[in-house]
Amino acid sequence: MTNGETLFVVAFTMVLLLGPFALMIYFLLKHSKETNSIFSTPRTFQTSVFDYFFSLDIIFGAYLAVMGTLIFSSLIRTTISAFTVHHWWVYVTFFTVIGIMIGGSFYILYLSFNYWKHTRNVILSFEPETKTIFIQTPSKEYIIREHDIKKVEVFTNDNYKMPFCYYRLNFTSGEELILTSKTKGVLWIFEYFNKIPREEIIKRFPIIR
């Protein structure tokens, strides 16, 4: 191995090892900065089509679908005679991997498209001077202060690897509003109004009906 190749391997290994930590620090600093600004400066959030469909989870779901399809396609092109009877476990292993990939892809992409229907064209605006949140949906605009929310129900799959959840805001007026975890700025609602009662409901497949 040449010096150049050795340097490349070392650099690549360092990126793999330190990259996640660097990203974690970046997002923590970004979170801290946004938390400070949300209480002092009016902010508006809207989830664009690009931001939503080019998020890491959807890219990962698409990657699983493509890889699962390619592996399956390669496998069915391989004739049974290519393996002896003693290699049956190869097929079992491959089909297990394919099943996990396709299943994971379906889970991520189905829920992502389901959540998009409740995320698109939703605008969250924070007004720190009056501590008011304006939520504009395709059908209605909500003007919210802390005493307007009776309870928040959090429907979550409780899975840190593939997290999906949505929030049902129950208002004192009797109205309800559903916001997804994919809505940009949604978590700041709970930073703004941190005394709202919350009820967590775990669902393995938290689809919005």
BADO-317589 format. One record per residue (C-alpha): residue number from 1; x, y, z. Coordinates in nm, 2 decimals. Example, Ala and Ser with C-alpha at 12.3 -4.5 7.8 and 13.67 -1.06 7.14 Angstrom:
REM residues 2
<1,<1.23,-0.45,0.78>>
<2,<1.37,-0.11,0.71>>
REM end
This chain:
REM residues 209
<1,<0.00,0.00,0.00>>
<2,<0.14,0.34,-0.10>>
<3,<0.17,0.64,0.13>>
<4,<-0.12,0.80,-0.06>>
<5,<-0.35,0.50,-0.01>>
<6,<-0.25,0.47,0.36>>
<7,<-0.33,0.84,0.41>>
<8,<-0.67,0.79,0.24>>
<9,<-0.76,0.49,0.45>>
<10,<-0.66,0.68,0.77>>
<11,<-0.86,0.99,0.67>>
<12,<-1.17,0.78,0.57>>
<13,<-1.15,0.59,0.90>>
<14,<-1.13,0.92,1.09>>
<15,<-1.43,1.06,0.91>>
<16,<-1.63,0.74,0.99>>
<17,<-1.53,0.76,1.36>>
<18,<-1.55,1.13,1.42>>
<19,<-1.82,1.23,1.17>>
<20,<-2.12,1.14,1.38>>
<21,<-1.98,1.32,1.68>>
<22,<-1.91,1.63,1.47>>
<23,<-2.27,1.63,1.34>>
<24,<-2.40,1.58,1.69>>
<25,<-2.21,1.88,1.82>>
<26,<-2.32,2.09,1.52>>
<27,<-2.69,2.01,1.58>>
<28,<-2.66,2.07,1.95>>
<29,<-2.50,2.41,1.89>>
<30,<-2.77,2.49,1.63>>
<31,<-3.04,2.38,1.87>>
<32,<-2.90,2.60,2.14>>
<33,<-2.88,2.90,1.91>>
<34,<-3.24,2.86,1.78>>
<35,<-3.37,2.81,2.14>>
<36,<-3.22,3.14,2.24>>
<37,<-3.35,3.32,1.93>>
<38,<-3.70,3.18,1.94>>
<39,<-3.77,3.37,2.27>>
<40,<-3.63,3.70,2.14>>
<41,<-3.69,3.72,1.77>>
<42,<-4.01,3.65,1.57>>
<43,<-3.95,3.33,1.37>>
<44,<-4.15,3.16,1.09>>
<45,<-4.11,2.80,0.98>>
<46,<-4.24,2.62,0.67>>
<47,<-4.14,2.27,0.55>>
<48,<-4.05,2.29,0.18>>
<49,<-4.09,1.99,-0.06>>
<50,<-3.71,1.97,-0.09>>
<51,<-3.64,1.98,0.28>>
<52,<-3.90,1.71,0.34>>
<53,<-3.83,1.46,0.06>>
<54,<-3.45,1.50,0.08>>
<55,<-3.44,1.44,0.46>>
<56,<-3.21,1.16,0.58>>
<57,<-3.49,0.92,0.67>>
<58,<-3.65,0.93,0.33>>
<59,<-3.31,0.90,0.15>>
<60,<-3.24,0.60,0.37>>
<61,<-3.58,0.45,0.29>>
<62,<-3.52,0.49,-0.08>>
<63,<-3.17,0.35,-0.04>>
<64,<-3.31,0.04,0.13>>
<65,<-3.57,0.00,-0.15>>
<66,<-3.30,0.02,-0.43>>
<67,<-3.05,-0.21,-0.25>>
<68,<-3.32,-0.46,-0.17>>
<69,<-3.44,-0.46,-0.53>>
<70,<-3.09,-0.50,-0.67>>
<71,<-3.00,-0.79,-0.44>>
<72,<-3.33,-0.96,-0.52>>
<73,<-3.27,-0.91,-0.90>>
<74,<-2.92,-1.04,-0.87>>
<75,<-3.04,-1.34,-0.67>>
<76,<-3.31,-1.45,-0.91>>
<77,<-3.06,-1.44,-1.20>>
<78,<-2.85,-1.69,-1.02>>
<79,<-2.96,-2.04,-1.11>>
<80,<-3.01,-2.30,-0.84>>
<81,<-2.74,-2.51,-0.99>>
<82,<-2.49,-2.23,-0.91>>
<83,<-2.51,-2.35,-0.55>>
<84,<-2.49,-2.70,-0.41>>
<85,<-2.76,-2.83,-0.17>>
<86,<-2.52,-2.75,0.11>>
<87,<-2.55,-2.38,0.04>>
<88,<-2.92,-2.34,0.10>>
<89,<-2.84,-2.11,0.38>>
<90,<-2.71,-1.86,0.13>>
<91,<-3.06,-1.81,-0.01>>
<92,<-3.21,-1.80,0.34>>
<93,<-2.96,-1.53,0.44>>
<94,<-3.02,-1.32,0.12>>
<95,<-3.40,-1.34,0.14>>
<96,<-3.39,-1.25,0.51>>
<97,<-3.17,-0.94,0.43>>
<98,<-3.40,-0.85,0.13>>
<99,<-3.71,-0.89,0.35>>
<100,<-3.56,-0.66,0.62>>
<101,<-3.46,-0.40,0.35>>
<102,<-3.79,-0.40,0.17>>
<103,<-3.99,-0.40,0.50>>
<104,<-3.78,-0.11,0.64>>
<105,<-3.82,0.08,0.32>>
<106,<-4.20,0.03,0.32>>
<107,<-4.23,0.14,0.68>>
<108,<-4.02,0.46,0.63>>
<109,<-4.17,0.56,0.29>>
<110,<-4.53,0.48,0.37>>
<111,<-4.53,0.68,0.69>>
<112,<-4.34,0.96,0.53>>
<113,<-4.59,1.00,0.25>>
<114,<-4.87,0.97,0.51>>
<115,<-4.72,1.25,0.72>>
<116,<-4.66,1.47,0.42>>
<117,<-5.03,1.52,0.38>>
<118,<-5.04,1.68,0.73>>
<119,<-4.71,1.87,0.69>>
<120,<-4.73,2.05,0.35>>
<121,<-4.84,2.41,0.35>>
<122,<-4.83,2.43,0.73>>
<123,<-4.67,2.75,0.85>>
<124,<-4.56,2.81,1.22>>
<125,<-4.49,3.17,1.33>>
<126,<-4.37,3.26,1.68>>
<127,<-4.42,3.60,1.83>>
<128,<-4.21,3.63,2.14>>
<129,<-4.34,3.97,2.25>>
<130,<-4.69,3.84,2.32>>
<131,<-4.58,3.47,2.35>>
<132,<-4.82,3.38,2.07>>
<133,<-4.80,3.11,1.80>>
<134,<-4.97,3.14,1.47>>
<135,<-5.03,2.81,1.29>>
<136,<-5.15,2.84,0.93>>
<137,<-5.29,2.52,0.78>>
<138,<-5.45,2.48,0.43>>
<139,<-5.80,2.50,0.60>>
<140,<-5.76,2.74,0.89>>
<141,<-5.54,2.97,1.09>>
<142,<-5.49,2.91,1.46>>
<143,<-5.38,3.18,1.70>>
<144,<-5.25,3.01,2.01>>
<145,<-5.14,3.11,2.36>>
<146,<-5.04,2.86,2.63>>
<147,<-5.38,2.86,2.81>>
<148,<-5.55,2.77,2.48>>
<149,<-5.41,2.42,2.47>>
<150,<-5.57,2.17,2.72>>
<151,<-5.35,1.87,2.64>>
<152,<-5.12,1.73,2.38>>
<153,<-5.14,1.36,2.28>>
<154,<-4.81,1.23,2.14>>
<155,<-4.85,0.93,1.91>>
<156,<-4.50,0.77,1.87>>
<157,<-4.34,0.45,1.76>>
<158,<-4.09,0.49,2.04>>
<159,<-3.81,0.38,1.80>>
<160,<-3.49,0.59,1.81>>
<161,<-3.36,0.43,1.49>>
<162,<-3.67,0.51,1.28>>
<163,<-3.85,0.77,1.48>>
<164,<-4.20,0.87,1.37>>
<165,<-4.46,1.06,1.58>>
<166,<-4.73,1.31,1.55>>
<167,<-4.90,1.54,1.79>>
<168,<-5.27,1.60,1.85>>
<169,<-5.33,1.94,2.01>>
<170,<-5.65,1.95,2.21>>
<171,<-5.77,2.30,2.25>>
<172,<-5.99,2.44,2.53>>
<173,<-6.24,2.54,2.26>>
<174,<-6.29,2.17,2.18>>
<175,<-6.11,2.18,1.85>>
<176,<-5.81,1.95,1.76>>
<177,<-5.51,2.00,1.54>>
<178,<-5.27,1.74,1.42>>
<179,<-4.90,1.83,1.36>>
<180,<-4.63,1.58,1.26>>
<181,<-4.28,1.55,1.39>>
<182,<-4.17,1.63,1.03>>
<183,<-4.31,1.98,1.05>>
<184,<-4.03,2.23,1.07>>
<185,<-4.04,2.42,1.40>>
<186,<-4.30,2.20,1.57>>
<187,<-4.08,2.11,1.87>>
<188,<-4.05,2.48,1.95>>
<189,<-4.41,2.48,2.04>>
<190,<-4.32,2.27,2.35>>
<191,<-4.03,2.50,2.42>>
<192,<-4.26,2.79,2.41>>
<193,<-4.53,2.63,2.61>>
<194,<-4.35,2.39,2.84>>
<195,<-4.63,2.35,3.10>>
<196,<-4.88,2.18,2.86>>
<197,<-4.99,1.84,2.99>>
<198,<-4.87,1.56,2.75>>
<199,<-4.99,1.21,2.71>>
<200,<-4.77,0.96,2.52>>
<201,<-4.93,0.69,2.32>>
<202,<-4.70,0.42,2.18>>
<203,<-4.80,0.27,1.84>>
<204,<-4.57,0.05,1.64>>
<205,<-4.72,0.19,1.32>>
<206,<-4.83,0.55,1.40>>
<207,<-5.02,0.62,1.09>>
<208,<-5.24,0.93,1.07>>
<209,<-5.60,0.84,0.97>>
REM end
